[in-house]
Amino acid sequence: MEIWLIVNGKRSGPYPDYEIRSRIEHGEITSDEIVWHEGLPAWTPVGELELFRNSIEQQQLASAAIPPPLPEAYIEASAGAKPKAHLARRFWARWTDLTVYSGLWWLGMYLGGRDIGSAIGNAWLLLPMFLPWFAVEVWLIHSFGTTPGKWLMGLRVSNEDGSLLTLKEAIWRSLRIMITGIGFGWGLLTILCQTMSWFTTRRLGKPIWDYMGNHKVEADPIKPLRTAALVVVFIGAFQLQAAVRGPHEEKRFVEQFPQFKEILEQNDGWHFPVRK
């Protein structure tokens, strides 16, 4: 049987009835399309013809069985999209933690009666300086998934399935950070490690320590009060270090560059009393 069809207001055809059935089943023709064949008194919607009723029902069943669209995150991952790294927030969270720890460490050295001037130049004392902090970080990440700096920045560390890191996973993560992330906090090595970490994160979508451990860092919306608190805490911790180390750093600097002695004496800031 040959079928005539109206498409975009224009008559087309005739088409064999099996072609119309195929187009109905593939969703190319809806039940509202107008058709005519010999024997019909007038143009009639496809859905009213017994000839195509079975094809229309099959098409409706097929449409109902179509799954919903894929999740957006899955589509991005399939397309090779990298997760958001939150580089700036992670940087300030990390260095807020380390600055606070450093401030408390130097304060402890001062209150313990240590010679701060000698300690500043003692490499064997400074090399393992951050080891206690990373032990604390292991416990915090394992227990809560965050640290003070990360909490203020709205960051949380977890496995890809959302679970907290095991103690072993947290230890390995912190060791990788200490070695490849901040280079033990050793001056130029720290700058080199931070630079390399930035490039690695840009390429992989996450730092090497999270990439190797299959971890992720989730970020909540930034909260202004927490951000303000982080700024206050960071500056306060930095000033605490300056209060302990300042006069000794200044003395070492003047010994190397005596021409700046008068300038530094005129701008001498507040610091803890220097023990003789």
C-alpha positions as CSV (number, residue, x, y, z in Angstrom):
1,M,0.0,0.0,0.0
2,E,1.3,3.4,-0.9
3,I,1.0,6.2,1.7
4,W,1.0,10.0,1.1
5,L,2.4,12.2,3.9
6,I,2.3,15.9,4.7
7,V,5.8,17.1,5.8
8,N,6.3,20.8,6.8
9,G,2.9,21.6,5.2
10,K,3.8,20.0,1.9
11,R,2.6,16.7,0.4
12,S,5.3,14.0,-0.1
13,G,5.2,10.5,-1.3
14,P,3.9,8.1,-2.0
15,Y,5.8,5.8,0.4
16,P,5.4,2.1,0.9
17,D,3.5,1.3,4.2
18,Y,6.5,-0.6,5.5
19,E,8.7,2.6,5.2
20,I,6.1,4.6,7.2
21,R,6.1,1.9,9.8
22,S,9.9,2.0,10.0
23,R,9.9,5.8,10.3
24,I,7.3,5.7,13.1
25,E,9.3,3.1,15.0
26,H,12.4,5.3,14.7
27,G,10.6,8.3,16.0
28,E,10.7,10.2,12.7
29,I,7.0,10.3,12.3
30,T,4.6,11.0,15.3
31,S,1.0,9.9,15.7
32,D,-0.1,13.5,14.9
33,E,1.4,13.4,11.3
34,I,-1.3,13.6,8.6
35,V,-1.4,10.8,6.0
36,W,-3.7,9.5,3.2
37,H,-3.9,6.3,1.2
38,E,-6.4,5.1,-1.3
39,G,-9.7,4.3,0.3
40,L,-9.5,7.0,3.0
41,P,-12.2,9.6,2.7
42,A,-9.8,12.4,3.9
43,W,-6.3,13.2,5.3
44,T,-6.1,11.4,8.7
45,P,-3.6,11.5,11.6
46,V,-1.4,8.4,11.7
47,G,-2.5,7.6,15.2
48,E,-6.1,7.1,14.1
49,L,-5.2,4.4,11.5
50,E,-5.4,0.7,12.6
51,L,-2.7,0.1,9.9
52,F,0.0,1.8,12.0
53,R,-1.3,1.2,15.5
54,N,1.1,-1.6,16.4
55,S,4.1,0.5,15.2
56,I,3.0,3.5,17.3
57,E,2.7,1.3,20.4
58,Q,6.1,-0.2,19.8
59,Q,7.6,3.3,19.4
60,Q,5.9,4.5,22.7
61,L,7.3,1.5,24.6
62,A,10.8,2.1,23.2
63,S,10.6,5.8,24.2
64,A,9.6,4.8,27.8
65,A,12.5,2.4,28.0
66,I,15.1,5.1,27.1
67,P,17.3,5.8,30.2
68,P,17.6,9.4,31.5
69,P,20.6,11.5,30.3
70,L,24.0,10.6,31.7
71,P,25.2,12.5,34.8
72,E,27.1,15.6,33.8
73,A,30.1,14.6,35.9
74,Y,30.3,11.3,34.0
75,I,30.1,13.1,30.6
76,E,33.0,15.4,31.7
77,A,35.1,12.5,32.9
78,S,34.4,10.5,29.7
79,A,35.4,13.5,27.6
80,G,38.7,13.7,29.6
81,A,37.7,16.7,31.7
82,K,39.9,17.2,34.8
83,P,38.4,17.8,38.2
84,K,38.7,21.3,39.6
85,A,42.0,21.5,41.5
86,H,41.2,24.5,43.8
87,L,44.9,25.5,43.6
88,A,44.6,28.8,45.3
89,R,42.5,27.5,48.2
90,R,44.8,24.5,48.7
91,F,47.9,26.7,48.6
92,W,46.6,29.1,51.4
93,A,45.2,26.2,53.4
94,R,48.6,24.4,53.3
95,W,50.7,27.4,54.2
96,T,48.3,28.6,56.9
97,D,48.8,25.2,58.6
98,L,52.5,25.3,58.2
99,T,52.8,29.0,59.3
100,V,50.8,28.4,62.4
101,Y,52.8,25.3,63.2
102,S,56.1,27.2,62.6
103,G,54.9,30.1,64.8
104,L,54.1,27.7,67.7
105,W,57.4,25.8,67.1
106,W,59.5,28.9,67.4
107,L,57.5,30.1,70.4
108,G,58.2,26.7,72.1
109,M,61.9,27.1,71.3
110,Y,61.9,30.5,72.9
111,L,59.9,29.5,76.0
112,G,62.1,26.5,76.3
113,G,65.1,28.7,76.7
114,R,66.8,27.7,73.5
115,D,69.3,30.0,71.8
116,I,67.2,31.3,68.9
117,G,70.2,32.8,67.1
118,S,72.0,29.5,67.1
119,A,68.9,27.6,66.2
120,I,68.3,29.6,63.1
121,G,71.7,28.6,61.7
122,N,71.5,25.0,62.8
123,A,70.6,22.9,59.8
124,W,70.4,19.6,61.8
125,L,67.7,21.2,64.0
126,L,65.7,22.8,61.1
127,L,65.8,19.8,58.7
128,P,63.3,17.7,60.7
129,M,61.3,20.7,61.9
130,F,58.1,19.9,60.2
131,L,58.0,16.1,61.0
132,P,55.8,16.7,64.1
133,W,53.3,18.7,62.1
134,F,52.9,15.9,59.5
135,A,52.3,13.4,62.2
136,V,49.5,15.7,63.4
137,E,48.2,16.1,59.9
138,V,48.0,12.3,59.4
139,W,45.7,12.0,62.4
140,L,43.6,15.0,61.4
141,I,43.1,13.7,57.8
142,H,42.4,10.2,58.9
143,S,40.0,11.3,61.6
144,F,38.2,14.3,60.1
145,G,39.4,14.6,56.5
146,T,40.6,18.2,57.1
147,T,43.0,20.4,58.9
148,P,42.6,23.9,60.4
149,G,43.7,25.6,57.2
150,K,41.6,23.3,55.0
151,W,38.6,23.8,57.2
152,L,38.9,27.5,57.0
153,M,39.1,27.2,53.2
154,G,36.2,24.7,53.1
155,L,38.3,21.8,51.9
156,R,37.9,18.1,52.7
157,V,40.1,15.2,51.8
158,S,38.6,11.8,51.1
159,N,38.9,8.7,48.9
160,E,37.1,8.7,45.5
161,D,34.1,6.9,47.1
162,G,33.8,9.6,49.7
163,S,35.2,7.6,52.6
164,L,37.9,8.9,55.0
165,L,41.5,7.8,54.4
166,T,42.7,4.9,56.4
167,L,45.7,5.6,58.7
168,K,48.1,4.0,56.3
169,E,46.7,6.0,53.4
170,A,46.9,9.2,55.4
171,I,50.6,8.4,56.3
172,W,51.5,7.8,52.7
173,R,49.7,11.0,51.5
174,S,51.5,13.2,54.1
175,L,54.9,11.6,53.3
176,R,54.4,12.4,49.6
177,I,53.4,16.0,50.5
178,M,56.4,16.4,52.8
179,I,58.9,15.2,50.2
180,T,57.4,16.2,46.8
181,G,55.1,19.0,48.0
182,I,57.1,21.2,50.2
183,G,60.6,19.6,50.1
184,F,60.8,19.3,53.9
185,G,60.4,23.1,54.0
186,W,64.0,23.6,53.0
187,G,64.2,27.0,51.3
188,L,64.8,26.8,47.6
189,L,63.8,23.1,47.5
190,T,60.4,24.2,48.8
191,I,60.0,26.7,46.0
192,L,61.1,24.1,43.4
193,C,58.7,21.5,44.8
194,Q,55.8,23.9,44.9
195,T,56.4,24.9,41.3
196,M,56.6,21.3,40.1
197,S,53.4,20.5,42.0
198,W,51.6,23.4,40.3
199,F,52.5,22.1,36.9
200,T,51.7,18.5,37.8
201,T,48.3,19.5,39.2
202,R,47.5,21.5,36.1
203,R,48.3,18.4,33.9
204,L,46.7,15.7,36.0
205,G,43.8,17.7,37.6
206,K,45.1,16.9,41.1
207,P,48.4,16.9,43.0
208,I,50.7,13.9,42.6
209,W,50.0,12.8,46.2
210,D,46.3,12.6,45.6
211,Y,46.7,11.2,42.1
212,M,48.9,8.3,43.3
213,G,46.6,7.6,46.3
214,N,43.4,7.9,44.3
215,H,42.1,10.6,46.7
216,K,40.1,13.7,46.0
217,V,39.6,17.1,47.7
218,E,36.1,18.4,47.8
219,A,35.4,22.2,48.2
220,D,32.4,23.8,49.9
221,P,31.4,27.3,48.9
222,I,33.8,29.9,50.3
223,K,32.5,31.5,53.5
224,P,33.6,35.1,54.1
225,L,33.9,34.8,57.9
226,R,36.2,31.7,57.6
227,T,38.3,33.4,54.9
228,A,38.6,36.5,57.2
229,A,39.6,34.2,60.1
230,L,42.2,32.5,57.9
231,V,43.8,35.9,57.0
232,V,43.9,36.9,60.7
233,V,45.4,33.5,61.8
234,F,48.0,33.6,59.0
235,I,49.1,37.1,59.8
236,G,49.1,36.4,63.5
237,A,51.2,33.3,63.1
238,F,53.7,35.1,60.8
239,Q,54.0,37.9,63.3
240,L,54.6,35.4,66.1
241,Q,57.6,34.0,64.1
242,A,58.9,37.5,63.5
243,A,58.6,38.3,67.2
244,V,60.8,35.4,68.1
245,R,63.2,35.3,65.1
246,G,63.2,39.0,64.1
247,P,66.1,40.4,66.1
248,H,68.3,37.4,65.3
249,E,67.6,37.5,61.6
250,E,68.3,41.2,61.7
251,K,71.6,40.6,63.4
252,R,72.7,38.0,60.8
253,F,71.6,40.3,58.0
254,V,73.6,43.3,59.4
255,E,76.7,41.1,59.7
256,Q,76.5,40.4,56.0
257,F,75.3,43.9,54.9
258,P,76.5,46.4,57.5
259,Q,75.4,49.3,55.3
260,F,71.8,48.6,56.3
261,K,72.4,48.7,60.0
262,E,71.2,52.3,60.5
263,I,68.0,51.8,58.5
264,L,67.1,48.6,60.4
265,E,67.7,50.3,63.8
266,Q,65.4,53.1,62.8
267,N,62.6,50.6,61.9
268,D,63.0,48.2,64.7
269,G,59.7,46.3,65.2
270,W,58.2,44.7,68.3
271,H,59.8,41.4,69.3
272,F,60.3,39.2,72.4
273,P,63.2,40.3,74.6
274,V,66.5,38.8,73.4
275,R,68.0,36.5,76.0
276,K,71.7,37.1,76.6
